[in-house]
Amino acid sequence: MTIRLEIITAERVLFEGDVDALAAPGVEGEIGVLPKHAALMTVLQPGDLRYRVNGAEEEFAVTGGFIDVRGDRVSVLADAAERLDEIDVARAEEAIARARQRIEEHTGDVDLERALRSLRRGQARLNVTRRRRRPAGVPSREGGA
C-alpha cells in the first residue's frame, strides 16, 4: 500500500509519485505519514522532508509551507525546496554566518525574526547535506541515525 505524494513550489513540481512513507517538519514536530493516515493540514517549518520508496529514502530541504493529507494523497506546498544535489553548501554556510551576525547585532524584533528564519533555512539545507554524506550506521551530531 502506498501514498500519492506531490511536492510543489511556486516554480515547479519537484516530485510526484507513489511512496511508502513520508516524514515532514511540522510546526509542532516531525509528522510521519503512512497509508490510511487521518486527514491533516498544517504548516511546515524549515527542515528536512523525507520519503521512502521500496526501501530507498529521498530527502529535500524545505523552507516552510503547508502539508495537506487526505486519504492516500499528500500535497506538500513548499515555500522553497531543494534536493540534496541542488544545495550549495558554501552558500548555505554563508547565509548562516550572515544570519548569526544579524542576530547578534539586531536592533528590532522584525530584524531578529527575519534573521532567525534565515538561520533556520540555512541550517535545514546543511542538515540534509550532512545526513546524506555520512557513512551508513554513523549517528548524526543531533543524535539521530
N, CA, C and O atoms as CSV, one atom per row, in Angstrom:
chain,resi,resn,atom,element,x,y,z
A,1,MET,N,N,0.840,-1.169,0.000
A,1,MET,CA,C,0.000,0.000,0.000
A,1,MET,C,C,0.893,1.241,0.000
A,1,MET,O,O,1.899,1.282,0.707
A,2,THR,N,N,0.528,2.250,-0.788
A,2,THR,CA,C,1.342,3.449,-0.926
A,2,THR,C,C,0.486,4.706,-0.761
A,2,THR,O,O,-0.737,4.650,-0.636
A,3,ILE,N,N,1.184,5.832,-0.766
A,3,ILE,CA,C,0.573,7.150,-0.686
A,3,ILE,C,C,1.004,7.913,-1.936
A,3,ILE,O,O,2.160,7.815,-2.348
A,4,ARG,N,N,0.105,8.660,-2.536
A,4,ARG,CA,C,0.441,9.521,-3.671
A,4,ARG,C,C,0.973,10.832,-3.106
A,4,ARG,O,O,0.270,11.514,-2.361
A,5,LEU,N,N,2.206,11.193,-3.451
A,5,LEU,CA,C,2.861,12.389,-2.918
A,5,LEU,C,C,3.147,13.372,-4.037
A,5,LEU,O,O,3.615,13.001,-5.114
A,6,GLU,N,N,2.854,14.638,-3.758
A,6,GLU,CA,C,3.232,15.746,-4.635
A,6,GLU,C,C,4.012,16.743,-3.792
A,6,GLU,O,O,3.568,17.139,-2.714
A,7,ILE,N,N,5.178,17.146,-4.291
A,7,ILE,CA,C,5.963,18.199,-3.647
A,7,ILE,C,C,6.046,19.324,-4.665
A,7,ILE,O,O,6.630,19.170,-5.738
A,8,ILE,N,N,5.452,20.461,-4.311
A,8,ILE,CA,C,5.288,21.551,-5.264
A,8,ILE,C,C,5.783,22.858,-4.659
A,8,ILE,O,O,5.532,23.141,-3.488
A,9,THR,N,N,6.488,23.654,-5.462
A,9,THR,CA,C,6.829,25.026,-5.093
A,9,THR,C,C,6.163,25.934,-6.127
A,9,THR,O,O,5.545,25.448,-7.074
A,10,ALA,N,N,6.286,27.226,-5.951
A,10,ALA,CA,C,5.714,28.165,-6.922
A,10,ALA,C,C,6.371,28.010,-8.292
A,10,ALA,O,O,5.746,28.296,-9.313
A,11,GLU,N,N,7.621,27.564,-8.322
A,11,GLU,CA,C,8.362,27.463,-9.578
A,11,GLU,C,C,8.202,26.135,-10.306
A,11,GLU,O,O,8.281,26.078,-11.533
A,12,ARG,N,N,7.973,25.049,-9.531
A,12,ARG,CA,C,7.999,23.740,-10.191
A,12,ARG,C,C,7.417,22.632,-9.322
A,12,ARG,O,O,7.215,22.792,-8.118
A,13,VAL,N,N,7.161,21.516,-9.969
A,13,VAL,CA,C,6.797,20.287,-9.268
A,13,VAL,C,C,8.094,19.521,-9.077
A,13,VAL,O,O,8.733,19.130,-10.053
A,14,LEU,N,N,8.489,19.303,-7.829
A,14,LEU,CA,C,9.746,18.610,-7.542
A,14,LEU,C,C,9.585,17.105,-7.575
A,14,LEU,O,O,10.498,16.383,-7.974
A,15,PHE,N,N,8.418,16.632,-7.155
A,15,PHE,CA,C,8.200,15.186,-7.133
A,15,PHE,C,C,6.712,14.922,-7.208
A,15,PHE,O,O,5.904,15.638,-6.617
A,16,GLU,N,N,6.364,13.883,-7.945
A,16,GLU,CA,C,5.005,13.378,-7.970
A,16,GLU,C,C,5.094,11.876,-8.198
A,16,GLU,O,O,5.594,11.418,-9.225
A,17,GLY,N,N,4.598,11.114,-7.217
A,17,GLY,CA,C,4.659,9.674,-7.352
A,17,GLY,C,C,4.162,8.979,-6.101
A,17,GLY,O,O,3.768,9.623,-5.129
A,18,ASP,N,N,4.186,7.660,-6.139
A,18,ASP,CA,C,3.734,6.850,-5.013
A,18,ASP,C,C,4.904,6.554,-4.087
A,18,ASP,O,O,5.988,6.180,-4.536
A,19,VAL,N,N,4.671,6.725,-2.778
A,19,VAL,CA,C,5.699,6.487,-1.770
A,19,VAL,C,C,5.134,5.580,-0.683
A,19,VAL,O,O,3.921,5.451,-0.523
A,20,ASP,N,N,6.040,4.958,0.055
A,20,ASP,CA,C,5.639,4.078,1.151
A,20,ASP,C,C,5.364,4.847,2.438
A,20,ASP,O,O,4.475,4.478,3.206
A,21,ALA,N,N,6.130,5.925,2.678
A,21,ALA,CA,C,6.001,6.707,3.906
A,21,ALA,C,C,6.612,8.075,3.676
A,21,ALA,O,O,7.390,8.278,2.744
A,22,LEU,N,N,6.247,9.010,4.541
A,22,LEU,CA,C,6.714,10.387,4.441
A,22,LEU,C,C,6.941,10.933,5.842
A,22,LEU,O,O,6.165,10.644,6.753
A,23,ALA,N,N,8.000,11.723,6.024
A,23,ALA,CA,C,8.249,12.448,7.273
A,23,ALA,C,C,8.481,13.899,6.892
A,23,ALA,O,O,9.261,14.198,5.989
A,24,ALA,N,N,7.790,14.809,7.596
A,24,ALA,CA,C,7.869,16.227,7.267
A,24,ALA,C,C,8.024,17.050,8.540
A,24,ALA,O,O,7.559,16.639,9.603
A,25,PRO,N,N,8.681,18.222,8.441
A,25,PRO,CA,C,8.898,19.065,9.620
A,25,PRO,C,C,7.688,19.951,9.913
A,25,PRO,O,O,7.584,21.052,9.373
A,26,GLY,N,N,6.790,19.488,10.746
A,26,GLY,CA,C,5.626,20.279,11.133
A,26,GLY,C,C,5.988,21.307,12.184
A,26,GLY,O,O,7.056,21.232,12.792
A,27,VAL,N,N,5.107,22.264,12.399
A,27,VAL,CA,C,5.402,23.323,13.373
A,27,VAL,C,C,5.474,22.804,14.808
A,27,VAL,O,O,6.094,23.439,15.661
A,28,GLU,N,N,4.857,21.677,15.081
A,28,GLU,CA,C,4.904,21.122,16.437
A,28,GLU,C,C,5.750,19.856,16.514
A,28,GLU,O,O,5.640,19.091,17.473
A,29,GLY,N,N,6.591,19.633,15.513
A,29,GLY,CA,C,7.448,18.460,15.492
A,29,GLY,C,C,7.305,17.711,14.179
A,29,GLY,O,O,6.525,18.094,13.307
A,30,GLU,N,N,8.066,16.644,14.057
A,30,GLU,CA,C,8.047,15.865,12.830
A,30,GLU,C,C,6.717,15.128,12.667
A,30,GLU,O,O,6.178,14.564,13.619
A,31,ILE,N,N,6.209,15.147,11.446
A,31,ILE,CA,C,4.961,14.472,11.111
A,31,ILE,C,C,5.303,13.243,10.280
A,31,ILE,O,O,5.979,13.353,9.257
A,32,GLY,N,N,4.844,12.085,10.710
A,32,GLY,CA,C,5.008,10.860,9.940
A,32,GLY,C,C,3.688,10.510,9.270
A,32,GLY,O,O,2.635,10.542,9.907
A,33,VAL,N,N,3.744,10.179,7.996
A,33,VAL,CA,C,2.529,9.850,7.250
A,33,VAL,C,C,2.704,8.485,6.601
A,33,VAL,O,O,3.650,8.250,5.849
A,34,LEU,N,N,1.778,7.601,6.906
A,34,LEU,CA,C,1.705,6.269,6.307
A,34,LEU,C,C,0.381,6.139,5.568
A,34,LEU,O,O,-0.500,6.978,5.755
A,35,PRO,N,N,0.210,5.115,4.733
A,35,PRO,CA,C,-1.080,4.924,4.074
A,35,PRO,C,C,-2.226,4.887,5.096
A,35,PRO,O,O,-2.056,4.408,6.217
A,36,LYS,N,N,-3.366,5.389,4.696
A,36,LYS,CA,C,-4.584,5.448,5.523
A,36,LYS,C,C,-4.482,6.449,6.669
A,36,LYS,O,O,-5.202,6.332,7.661
A,37,HIS,N,N,-3.595,7.430,6.539
A,37,HIS,CA,C,-3.433,8.454,7.572
A,37,HIS,C,C,-4.699,9.302,7.663
A,37,HIS,O,O,-5.379,9.515,6.659
A,38,ALA,N,N,-5.010,9.777,8.843
A,38,ALA,CA,C,-6.150,10.681,9.049
A,38,ALA,C,C,-5.908,11.988,8.298
A,38,ALA,O,O,-4.764,12.396,8.096
A,39,ALA,N,N,-6.986,12.633,7.891
A,39,ALA,CA,C,-6.884,13.921,7.205
A,39,ALA,C,C,-6.162,14.926,8.104
A,39,ALA,O,O,-6.370,14.961,9.317
A,40,LEU,N,N,-5.316,15.734,7.484
A,40,LEU,CA,C,-4.484,16.669,8.237
A,40,LEU,C,C,-4.058,17.798,7.321
A,40,LEU,O,O,-3.726,17.569,6.157
A,41,MET,N,N,-4.065,19.010,7.839
A,41,MET,CA,C,-3.460,20.140,7.144
A,41,MET,C,C,-2.731,20.960,8.191
A,41,MET,O,O,-3.306,21.327,9.216
A,42,THR,N,N,-1.448,21.247,7.927
A,42,THR,CA,C,-0.671,22.021,8.893
A,42,THR,C,C,0.434,22.778,8.171
A,42,THR,O,O,0.698,22.566,6.987
A,43,VAL,N,N,1.058,23.652,8.915
A,43,VAL,CA,C,2.163,24.468,8.423
A,43,VAL,C,C,3.459,23.679,8.577
A,43,VAL,O,O,3.645,22.957,9.556
A,44,LEU,N,N,4.347,23.826,7.603
A,44,LEU,CA,C,5.685,23.236,7.686
A,44,LEU,C,C,6.663,24.290,8.168
A,44,LEU,O,O,6.529,25.473,7.853
A,45,GLN,N,N,7.635,23.852,8.925
A,45,GLN,CA,C,8.729,24.736,9.309
A,45,GLN,C,C,9.961,24.344,8.491
A,45,GLN,O,O,9.970,23.272,7.886
A,46,PRO,N,N,10.993,25.179,8.457
A,46,PRO,CA,C,12.202,24.788,7.744
A,46,PRO,C,C,12.752,23.483,8.315
A,46,PRO,O,O,12.807,23.301,9.531
A,47,GLY,N,N,13.153,22.589,7.434
A,47,GLY,CA,C,13.695,21.309,7.872
A,47,GLY,C,C,13.808,20.340,6.722
A,47,GLY,O,O,13.736,20.730,5.557
A,48,ASP,N,N,13.985,19.073,7.051
A,48,ASP,CA,C,14.135,18.070,6.012
A,48,ASP,C,C,12.843,17.269,5.867
A,48,ASP,O,O,12.231,16.836,6.844
A,49,LEU,N,N,12.464,17.095,4.624
A,49,LEU,CA,C,11.292,16.307,4.261
A,49,LEU,C,C,11.824,15.040,3.613
A,49,LEU,O,O,12.589,15.099,2.650
A,50,ARG,N,N,11.410,13.881,4.150
A,50,ARG,CA,C,11.926,12.607,3.639
A,50,ARG,C,C,10.768,11.716,3.219
A,50,ARG,O,O,9.709,11.706,3.845
A,51,TYR,N,N,10.995,10.970,2.146
A,51,TYR,CA,C,10.029,9.937,1.778
A,51,TYR,C,C,10.774,8.675,1.399
A,51,TYR,O,O,11.942,8.712,1.011
A,52,ARG,N,N,10.070,7.552,1.519
A,52,ARG,CA,C,10.671,6.253,1.244
A,52,ARG,C,C,9.880,5.551,0.150
A,52,ARG,O,O,8.651,5.498,0.179
A,53,VAL,N,N,10.623,5.009,-0.823
A,53,VAL,CA,C,10.039,4.214,-1.903
A,53,VAL,C,C,10.848,2.937,-2.028
A,53,VAL,O,O,12.046,2.987,-2.306
A,54,ASN,N,N,10.207,1.790,-1.825
A,54,ASN,CA,C,10.880,0.491,-1.943
A,54,ASN,C,C,12.169,0.424,-1.130
A,54,ASN,O,O,13.172,-0.114,-1.600
A,55,GLY,N,N,12.149,0.965,0.082
A,55,GLY,CA,C,13.307,0.902,0.963
A,55,GLY,C,C,14.336,1.991,0.743
A,55,GLY,O,O,15.219,2.166,1.583
A,56,ALA,N,N,14.257,2.729,-0.352
A,56,ALA,CA,C,15.211,3.814,-0.617
A,56,ALA,C,C,14.614,5.128,-0.131
A,56,ALA,O,O,13.450,5.427,-0.393
A,57,GLU,N,N,15.422,5.907,0.579
A,57,GLU,CA,C,14.941,7.172,1.126
A,57,GLU,C,C,15.457,8.341,0.299
A,57,GLU,O,O,16.630,8.380,-0.074
A,58,GLU,N,N,14.577,9.289,0.018
A,58,GLU,CA,C,14.929,10.538,-0.662
A,58,GLU,C,C,14.667,11.670,0.312
A,58,GLU,O,O,13.806,11.566,1.186
A,59,GLU,N,N,15.419,12.757,0.154
A,59,GLU,CA,C,15.317,13.845,1.116
A,59,GLU,C,C,15.399,15.195,0.418
A,59,GLU,O,O,16.138,15.370,-0.551
A,60,PHE,N,N,14.627,16.141,0.930
A,60,PHE,CA,C,14.613,17.516,0.445
A,60,PHE,C,C,14.781,18.449,1.638
A,60,PHE,O,O,14.379,18.116,2.753
A,61,ALA,N,N,15.371,19.610,1.404
A,61,ALA,CA,C,15.355,20.680,2.400
A,61,ALA,C,C,14.179,21.571,2.019
A,61,ALA,O,O,14.096,22.038,0.883
A,62,VAL,N,N,13.269,21.810,2.963
A,62,VAL,CA,C,12.151,22.723,2.718
A,62,VAL,C,C,12.298,23.919,3.652
A,62,VAL,O,O,12.803,23.800,4.768
A,63,THR,N,N,11.847,25.077,3.168
A,63,THR,CA,C,11.991,26.295,3.968
A,63,THR,C,C,10.689,26.721,4.619
A,63,THR,O,O,10.611,27.801,5.204
A,64,GLY,N,N,9.678,25.894,4.523
A,64,GLY,CA,C,8.370,26.200,5.091
A,64,GLY,C,C,7.303,25.891,4.061
A,64,GLY,O,O,7.609,25.437,2.958
A,65,GLY,N,N,6.058,26.136,4.416
A,65,GLY,CA,C,4.953,25.885,3.509
A,65,GLY,C,C,3.819,25.184,4.237
A,65,GLY,O,O,3.594,25.410,5.426
A,66,PHE,N,N,3.108,24.327,3.509
A,66,PHE,CA,C,1.958,23.607,4.052
A,66,PHE,C,C,1.989,22.155,3.607
A,66,PHE,O,O,2.553,21.828,2.562
A,67,ILE,N,N,1.385,21.290,4.400
A,67,ILE,CA,C,1.193,19.893,4.021
A,67,ILE,C,C,-0.287,19.586,4.194
A,67,ILE,O,O,-0.899,19.947,5.199
A,68,ASP,N,N,-0.849,18.914,3.195
A,68,ASP,CA,C,-2.263,18.543,3.201
A,68,ASP,C,C,-2.352,17.036,2.967
A,68,ASP,O,O,-1.943,16.534,1.920
A,69,VAL,N,N,-2.895,16.319,3.960
A,69,VAL,CA,C,-3.049,14.865,3.877
A,69,VAL,C,C,-4.539,14.569,3.778
A,69,VAL,O,O,-5.318,14.963,4.646
A,70,ARG,N,N,-4.928,13.877,2.718
A,70,ARG,CA,C,-6.327,13.491,2.523
A,70,ARG,C,C,-6.353,12.087,1.960
A,70,ARG,O,O,-5.980,11.862,0.809
A,71,GLY,N,N,-6.793,11.145,2.771
A,71,GLY,CA,C,-6.818,9.751,2.325
A,71,GLY,C,C,-5.416,9.282,2.023
A,71,GLY,O,O,-4.523,9.393,2.863
A,72,ASP,N,N,-5.219,8.763,0.840
A,72,ASP,CA,C,-3.893,8.298,0.431
A,72,ASP,C,C,-3.239,9.266,-0.544
A,72,ASP,O,O,-2.529,8.849,-1.459
A,73,ARG,N,N,-3.480,10.559,-0.347
A,73,ARG,CA,C,-2.885,11.608,-1.170
A,73,ARG,C,C,-2.319,12.690,-0.253
A,73,ARG,O,O,-3.007,13.180,0.642
A,74,VAL,N,N,-1.056,13.055,-0.487
A,74,VAL,CA,C,-0.392,14.092,0.296
A,74,VAL,C,C,0.141,15.153,-0.657
A,74,VAL,O,O,0.845,14.851,-1.621
A,75,SER,N,N,-0.210,16.392,-0.368
A,75,SER,CA,C,0.313,17.524,-1.137
A,75,SER,C,C,1.181,18.365,-0.220
A,75,SER,O,O,0.741,18.798,0.844
A,76,VAL,N,N,2.415,18.592,-0.639
A,76,VAL,CA,C,3.322,19.470,0.073
A,76,VAL,C,C,3.475,20.712,-0.793
A,76,VAL,O,O,3.987,20.649,-1.911
A,77,LEU,N,N,3.024,21.836,-0.261
A,77,LEU,CA,C,3.145,23.120,-0.945
A,77,LEU,C,C,4.233,23.887,-0.218
A,77,LEU,O,O,3.981,24.542,0.793
A,78,ALA,N,N,5.443,23.797,-0.744
A,78,ALA,CA,C,6.610,24.345,-0.056
A,78,ALA,C,C,6.918,25.753,-0.537
A,78,ALA,O,O,6.806,26.060,-1.724
A,79,ASP,N,N,7.310,26.608,0.412
A,79,ASP,CA,C,7.779,27.943,0.036
A,79,ASP,C,C,8.960,27.789,-0.924
A,79,ASP,O,O,9.019,28.442,-1.965
A,80,ALA,N,N,9.878,26.929,-0.560
A,80,ALA,CA,C,11.021,26.558,-1.401
A,80,ALA,C,C,11.461,25.174,-0.960
A,80,ALA,O,O,11.307,24.807,0.205
A,81,ALA,N,N,12.005,24.413,-1.886
A,81,ALA,CA,C,12.500,23.076,-1.569
A,81,ALA,C,C,13.649,22.757,-2.513
A,81,ALA,O,O,13.647,23.150,-3.679
A,82,GLU,N,N,14.630,22.034,-1.982
A,82,GLU,CA,C,15.799,21.669,-2.773
A,82,GLU,C,C,16.164,20.215,-2.527
A,82,GLU,O,O,16.107,19.726,-1.399
A,83,ARG,N,N,16.538,19.540,-3.595
A,83,ARG,CA,C,17.107,18.198,-3.470
A,83,ARG,C,C,18.550,18.331,-2.997
A,83,ARG,O,O,19.158,19.396,-3.113
A,84,LEU,N,N,19.081,17.254,-2.470
A,84,LEU,CA,C,20.456,17.245,-1.979
A,84,LEU,C,C,21.436,17.784,-3.021
A,84,LEU,O,O,22.284,18.619,-2.707
A,85,ASP,N,N,21.318,17.309,-4.253
A,85,ASP,CA,C,22.276,17.718,-5.285
A,85,ASP,C,C,22.099,19.170,-5.739
A,85,ASP,O,O,22.926,19.676,-6.497
A,86,GLU,N,N,21.052,19.838,-5.296
A,86,GLU,CA,C,20.817,21.242,-5.651
A,86,GLU,C,C,21.324,22.207,-4.580
A,86,GLU,O,O,21.370,23.416,-4.809
A,87,ILE,N,N,21.698,21.693,-3.430
A,87,ILE,CA,C,22.083,22.556,-2.315
A,87,ILE,C,C,23.531,22.995,-2.460
A,87,ILE,O,O,24.436,22.170,-2.579
A,88,ASP,N,N,23.734,24.301,-2.447
A,88,ASP,CA,C,25.066,24.898,-2.486
A,88,ASP,C,C,25.517,25.063,-1.030
A,88,ASP,O,O,25.087,25.988,-0.342
A,89,VAL,N,N,26.378,24.166,-0.573
A,89,VAL,CA,C,26.806,24.140,0.828
A,89,VAL,C,C,27.492,25.445,1.219
A,89,VAL,O,O,27.206,25.992,2.284
A,90,ALA,N,N,28.379,25.948,0.389
A,90,ALA,CA,C,29.087,27.190,0.716
A,90,ALA,C,C,28.104,28.344,0.862
A,90,ALA,O,O,28.244,29.167,1.767
A,91,ARG,N,N,27.126,28.410,-0.010
A,91,ARG,CA,C,26.118,29.473,0.075
A,91,ARG,C,C,25.277,29.347,1.345
A,91,ARG,O,O,24.950,30.348,1.982
A,92,ALA,N,N,24.932,28.127,1.704
A,92,ALA,CA,C,24.158,27.909,2.940
A,92,ALA,C,C,24.979,28.312,4.160
A,92,ALA,O,O,24.452,28.933,5.084
A,93,GLU,N,N,26.264,27.966,4.170
A,93,GLU,CA,C,27.125,28.337,5.294
A,93,GLU,C,C,27.272,29.857,5.400
A,93,GLU,O,O,27.284,30.407,6.502
A,94,GLU,N,N,27.383,30.534,4.253
A,94,GLU,CA,C,27.469,31.996,4.252
A,94,GLU,C,C,26.179,32.617,4.775
A,94,GLU,O,O,26.220,33.591,5.526
A,95,ALA,N,N,25.038,32.063,4.386
A,95,ALA,CA,C,23.747,32.573,4.850
A,95,ALA,C,C,23.618,32.409,6.368
A,95,ALA,O,O,23.097,33.293,7.050
A,96,ILE,N,N,24.090,31.285,6.887
A,96,ILE,CA,C,24.048,31.053,8.335
A,96,ILE,C,C,24.941,32.071,9.049
A,96,ILE,O,O,24.541,32.636,10.067
A,97,ALA,N,N,26.131,32.303,8.531
A,97,ALA,CA,C,27.049,33.263,9.158
A,97,ALA,C,C,26.444,34.668,9.154
A,97,ALA,O,O,26.530,35.379,10.155
A,98,ARG,N,N,25.831,35.075,8.032
A,98,ARG,CA,C,25.187,36.391,7.970
A,98,ARG,C,C,24.031,36.484,8.956
A,98,ARG,O,O,23.859,37.497,9.633
A,99,ALA,N,N,23.243,35.421,9.030
A,99,ALA,CA,C,22.097,35.422,9.950
A,99,ALA,C,C,22.571,35.518,11.398
A,99,ALA,O,O,21.991,36.263,12.189
A,100,ARG,N,N,23.606,34.783,11.749
A,100,ARG,CA,C,24.131,34.844,13.125
A,100,ARG,C,C,24.639,36.239,13.459
A,100,ARG,O,O,24.440,36.734,14.568
A,101,GLN,N,N,25.297,36.870,12.488
A,101,GLN,CA,C,25.787,38.227,12.707
A,101,GLN,C,C,24.613,39.192,12.905
A,101,GLN,O,O,24.664,40.053,13.784
A,102,ARG,N,N,23.561,39.054,12.098
A,102,ARG,CA,C,22.381,39.915,12.248
A,102,ARG,C,C,21.688,39.668,13.586
A,102,ARG,O,O,21.157,40.600,14.191
A,103,ILE,N,N,21.690,38.423,14.048
A,103,ILE,CA,C,21.078,38.113,15.345
A,103,ILE,C,C,21.852,38.818,16.464
A,103,ILE,O,O,21.255,39.404,17.367
A,104,GLU,N,N,23.171,38.756,16.396
A,104,GLU,CA,C,23.999,39.392,17.422
A,104,GLU,C,C,23.842,40.908,17.417
A,104,GLU,O,O,23.917,41.549,18.466
A,105,GLU,N,N,23.624,41.483,16.229
A,105,GLU,CA,C,23.578,42.943,16.086
A,105,GLU,C,C,22.156,43.472,15.937
A,105,GLU,O,O,21.984,44.644,15.602
A,106,HIS,N,N,21.146,42.668,16.169
A,106,HIS,CA,C,19.764,43.089,15.876
A,106,HIS,C,C,19.382,44.352,16.633
A,106,HIS,O,O,19.798,44.581,17.769
A,107,THR,N,N,18.574,45.161,15.957
A,107,THR,CA,C,18.129,46.425,16.545
A,107,THR,C,C,16.631,46.440,16.796
A,107,THR,O,O,16.123,47.338,17.468
A,108,GLY,N,N,15.925,45.466,16.267
A,108,GLY,CA,C,14.484,45.423,16.482
A,108,GLY,C,C,13.963,44.015,16.328
A,108,GLY,O,O,14.657,43.144,15.804
A,109,ASP,N,N,12.748,43.787,16.780
A,109,ASP,CA,C,12.150,42.456,16.728
A,109,ASP,C,C,11.961,41.954,15.303
A,109,ASP,O,O,12.112,40.759,15.051
A,110,VAL,N,N,11.632,42.846,14.358
A,110,VAL,CA,C,11.434,42.438,12.967
A,110,VAL,C,C,12.739,41.913,12.385
A,110,VAL,O,O,12.761,40.869,11.733
A,111,ASP,N,N,13.828,42.644,12.624
A,111,ASP,CA,C,15.141,42.197,12.143
A,111,ASP,C,C,15.525,40.861,12.750
A,111,ASP,O,O,16.068,39.995,12.064
A,112,LEU,N,N,15.246,40.691,14.030
A,112,LEU,CA,C,15.599,39.454,14.712
A,112,LEU,C,C,14.803,38.275,14.143
A,112,LEU,O,O,15.374,37.219,13.871
A,113,GLU,N,N,13.517,38.446,13.968
A,113,GLU,CA,C,12.685,37.360,13.431
A,113,GLU,C,C,13.124,36.978,12.020
A,113,GLU,O,O,13.184,35.791,11.701
A,114,ARG,N,N,13.424,37.936,11.188
A,114,ARG,CA,C,13.870,37.661,9.823
A,114,ARG,C,C,15.209,36.928,9.843
A,114,ARG,O,O,15.418,35.992,9.070
A,115,ALA,N,N,16.112,37.349,10.720
A,115,ALA,CA,C,17.414,36.684,10.830
A,115,ALA,C,C,17.258,35.254,11.336
A,115,ALA,O,O,17.955,34.355,10.867
A,116,LEU,N,N,16.352,35.035,12.286
A,116,LEU,CA,C,16.119,33.679,12.791
A,116,LEU,C,C,15.548,32.780,11.699
A,116,LEU,O,O,15.940,31.617,11.596
A,117,ARG,N,N,14.632,33.292,10.884
A,117,ARG,CA,C,14.090,32.490,9.769
A,117,ARG,C,C,15.190,32.135,8.779
A,117,ARG,O,O,15.254,31.007,8.291
A,118,SER,N,N,16.049,33.094,8.487
A,118,SER,CA,C,17.163,32.851,7.570
A,118,SER,C,C,18.115,31.795,8.141
A,118,SER,O,O,18.596,30.926,7.415
A,119,LEU,N,N,18.377,31.881,9.440
A,119,LEU,CA,C,19.236,30.904,10.103
A,119,LEU,C,C,18.633,29.500,9.997
A,119,LEU,O,O,19.343,28.551,9.667
A,120,ARG,N,N,17.330,29.358,10.273
A,120,ARG,CA,C,16.671,28.047,10.204
A,120,ARG,C,C,16.690,27.481,8.778
A,120,ARG,O,O,16.875,26.278,8.593
A,121,ARG,N,N,16.500,28.336,7.780
A,121,ARG,CA,C,16.552,27.853,6.383
A,121,ARG,C,C,17.941,27.332,6.037
A,121,ARG,O,O,18.072,26.263,5.439
A,122,GLY,N,N,18.975,28.075,6.408
A,122,GLY,CA,C,20.338,27.634,6.135
A,122,GLY,C,C,20.683,26.342,6.856
A,122,GLY,O,O,21.325,25.458,6.290
A,123,GLN,N,N,20.253,26.238,8.108
A,123,GLN,CA,C,20.518,25.019,8.869
A,123,GLN,C,C,19.780,23.822,8.276
A,123,GLN,O,O,20.314,22.712,8.267
A,124,ALA,N,N,18.575,24.030,7.787
A,124,ALA,CA,C,17.828,22.932,7.153
A,124,ALA,C,C,18.584,22.414,5.939
A,124,ALA,O,O,18.678,21.204,5.732
A,125,ARG,N,N,19.120,23.316,5.142
A,125,ARG,CA,C,19.886,22.903,3.954
A,125,ARG,C,C,21.118,22.094,4.356
A,125,ARG,O,O,21.386,21.034,3.789
A,126,LEU,N,N,21.860,22.599,5.332
A,126,LEU,CA,C,23.074,21.889,5.746
A,126,LEU,C,C,22.757,20.547,6.393
A,126,LEU,O,O,23.491,19.580,6.185
A,127,ASN,N,N,21.689,20.466,7.164
A,127,ASN,CA,C,21.328,19.194,7.801
A,127,ASN,C,C,21.073,18.113,6.759
A,127,ASN,O,O,21.463,16.962,6.956
A,128,VAL,N,N,20.428,18.467,5.660
A,128,VAL,CA,C,20.172,17.494,4.596
A,128,VAL,C,C,21.488,17.010,3.999
A,128,VAL,O,O,21.668,15.811,3.786
A,129,THR,N,N,22.402,17.924,3.731
A,129,THR,CA,C,23.671,17.508,3.113
A,129,THR,C,C,24.511,16.689,4.077
A,129,THR,O,O,25.157,15.730,3.653
A,130,ARG,N,N,24.526,17.029,5.348
A,130,ARG,CA,C,25.325,16.280,6.329
A,130,ARG,C,C,24.790,14.871,6.524
A,130,ARG,O,O,25.561,13.917,6.623
A,131,ARG,N,N,23.485,14.743,6.578
A,131,ARG,CA,C,22.881,13.426,6.793
A,131,ARG,C,C,23.198,12.502,5.620
A,131,ARG,O,O,23.467,11.319,5.828
A,132,ARG,N,N,23.172,13.005,4.426
A,132,ARG,CA,C,23.405,12.165,3.246
A,132,ARG,C,C,24.874,11.851,3.007
A,132,ARG,O,O,25.192,10.846,2.372
A,133,ARG,N,N,25.756,12.677,3.494
A,133,ARG,CA,C,27.188,12.453,3.259
A,133,ARG,C,C,27.832,11.621,4.343
A,133,ARG,O,O,29.011,11.281,4.241
A,134,ARG,N,N,27.078,11.284,5.388
A,134,ARG,CA,C,27.588,10.485,6.498
A,134,ARG,C,C,27.541,9.004,6.110
A,134,ARG,O,O,26.559,8.564,5.510
A,135,PRO,N,N,28.549,8.246,6.431
A,135,PRO,CA,C,28.508,6.812,6.132
A,135,PRO,C,C,27.345,6.139,6.863
A,135,PRO,O,O,26.938,6.576,7.939
A,136,ALA,N,N,26.825,5.087,6.274
A,136,ALA,CA,C,25.709,4.341,6.880
A,136,ALA,C,C,26.093,3.858,8.258
A,136,ALA,O,O,27.208,3.381,8.470
A,137,GLY,N,N,25.163,3.981,9.202
A,137,GLY,CA,C,25.378,3.499,10.542
A,137,GLY,C,C,26.056,4.466,11.484
A,137,GLY,O,O,26.173,4.185,12.677
A,138,VAL,N,N,26.517,5.627,10.965
A,138,VAL,CA,C,27.162,6.610,11.823
A,138,VAL,C,C,26.110,7.622,12.245
A,138,VAL,O,O,25.510,8.273,11.390
A,139,PRO,N,N,25.871,7.772,13.552
A,139,PRO,CA,C,24.837,8.712,14.006
A,139,PRO,C,C,25.230,10.155,13.759
A,139,PRO,O,O,26.413,10.492,13.717
A,140,SER,N,N,24.212,11.013,13.596
A,140,SER,CA,C,24.461,12.441,13.425
A,140,SER,C,C,24.786,13.065,14.769
A,140,SER,O,O,24.613,12.435,15.812
A,141,ARG,N,N,25.261,14.309,14.743
A,141,ARG,CA,C,25.522,15.029,15.982
A,141,ARG,C,C,24.238,15.357,16.703
A,141,ARG,O,O,24.245,15.575,17.915
A,142,GLU,N,N,23.118,15.397,15.970
A,142,GLU,CA,C,21.828,15.681,16.578
A,142,GLU,C,C,21.287,14.483,17.345
A,142,GLU,O,O,20.279,14.605,18.041
A,143,GLY,N,N,21.941,13.322,17.231
A,143,GLY,CA,C,21.526,12.148,17.975
A,143,GLY,C,C,20.720,11.166,17.164
A,143,GLY,O,O,20.402,10.090,17.670
A,144,GLY,N,N,20.367,11.484,15.915
A,144,GLY,CA,C,19.602,10.555,15.087
A,144,GLY,C,C,20.512,9.633,14.329
A,144,GLY,O,O,21.733,9.785,14.368
A,145,ALA,N,N,19.928,8.671,13.633
A,145,ALA,CA,C,20.739,7.723,12.857
A,145,ALA,C,C,20.744,8.092,11.409
A,145,ALA,O,O,21.374,7.410,10.600
